[in-house]
Amino acid sequence: MYSYALLENGCHYLIQEKEDSPITLIQVTVESDHCLYVTMFGDEEAMVWRRKNDSIFDIIELVSDETVKEWESLYNKDAYNYEEDDE
């Protein structure tokens, strides 16, 4: 088991919070003495506080800046196409 304390501010990670949970892309956006403010990317973005000692089942990888840029272009494209479909 890992904890949020291992994650660095400003970085993107692929994690699995629990053994049977889906893989989630997160970004640590703010760090306080005892907590991290984390953006979780899924069907919708969620911004949540996590205690540094909260457990993570697996930290799969630290995602490179290049991979994040590639993912953002797809993520933003999907969001744009979704908005067009609503009209």
Rosetta blueprint (number, residue, H / E / L):
1 M L
2 Y E
3 S E
4 Y H
5 A H
6 L H
7 L L
8 E L
9 N L
10 G L
11 C L
12 H E
13 Y E
14 L E
15 I E
16 Q E
17 E L
18 K L
19 E L
20 D L
21 S L
22 P L
23 I L
24 T E
25 L E
26 I E
27 Q E
28 V E
29 T E
30 V E
31 E E
32 S L
33 D L
34 H L
35 C E
36 L E
37 Y E
38 V E
39 T E
40 M E
41 F E
42 G L
43 D L
44 E L
45 E L
46 A E
47 M E
48 V E
49 W E
50 R E
51 R E
52 K L
53 N L
54 D L
55 S E
56 I E
57 F L
58 D E
59 I E
60 I E
61 E E
62 L E
63 V E
64 S L
65 D H
66 E H
67 T H
68 V H
69 K H
70 E H
71 W H
72 E H
73 S H
74 L H
75 Y H
76 N H
77 K H
78 D H
79 A H
80 Y H
81 N H
82 Y H
83 E H
84 E H
85 D H
86 D H
87 E L
